[in-house]
């Protein structure tokens, strides 16, 4: 974690450590198997493994070092100066002073969907982006509520979540690529070569093992992602000292999603892992319509429940929702 005044979260550290340890075990077993394949079998199997490793590593490198540019481009956002958005910059300045952290670049995305995200491999390359919908008077966020949202996002920067999630995702990226490369290798005739009858079973083994590894990695990464959102809620609420404001902002933002056209929500889904609230509609109980185990965020109900605990810990009265 960066050297800031964001409250350290032992639970976050434990969850990160355990999840990364489990991913590490899977990774070691996976690599050992791939090395065995490369040593013991024909060149086609080794070539598939090497290509997947190169592409996977290259993709992770690009994702890590250019995450800010990629996310801003995907959101169609543009950076704004203090003169262009004085109130927004004022809140960010105050939060960075409270957290004793370097101020990130500030951007605004031209979409009516109320949301925000922060990304970048470290504080020197971080960017904080809010949508026009989040700043809209129609949503009606107070300064305290907006401050809570931005404190949540800045917590991701302070905890270096982009780095952690990129490293955690590397195994899943390589495994997913192996499944695709092995499949297309057979689809386009890899297993029909008369001079190498062993190609088909070897490549099938690669496909099956890679698919299992991908599934395990995917579930562990989603678990880590959901907890980092809870940790960002906690850190942001403790930094501002107003959990109730963040609870209110969560309720308003999540509720506003139901008024956003489904087509617009679907187009925003690629950025869900970054967003303050996922671009999806909730059911009547505040739960996401998709299975929670596959979601990048905890349910609204869970987030409000955890914030209410913080409210009580601070000796404050939890407001009605």
Number of C-alpha atoms within 10 A of each C-alpha: 14 13 10 17 15 26 15 14 14 10 12 18 15 11 15 21 13 14 18 21 13 15 24 15 12 17 19 12 13 17 14 12 14 19 14 12 19 18 12 11 13 14 13 18 23 19 13 20 23 17 15 22 19 12 14 22 16 13 15 22 15 12 19 21 16 15 23 22 17 16 21 22 12 14 20 13 20 13 15 16 12 12 8 10 14 12 12 21 19 12 18 21 17 13 21 19 14 15 22 14 19 16 21 22 19 21 24 23 23 14 17 16 24 25 26 23 25 29 30 26 21 21 19 12 17 25 26 23 28 28 20 18 21 25 19 13 10 9 17 15 19 14 14 18 21 21 24 31 29 24 28 28 27 30 27 26 28 23 25 19 23 23 20 16 19 19 16 23 20 21 27 25 21 24 27 21 23 27 24 15 20 25 16 12 18 15 11 9 10 19 20 14 11 9 8 12 12 14 21 19 11 17 25 16 15 23 21 14 17 24 19 14 21 23 14 16 26 20 15 20 23 21 21 23 22 20 19 25 26 20 25 26 29 25 27 28 26 20 20 19 16 20 31 24 23 28 26 21 23 22 18 17 22 23 17 20 20 15 10 16 11 14 8 14 18 12 12 18 14 14 15 18 19 23 23 24 24 25 26 20 21 19 11 8 9 16 16 21 13 12 8 15 13 13 19 22 27 23 20 20 13 14 21 23 13 16 23 19 15 21 21 12 10 13 9 15 11 15 12 6 8
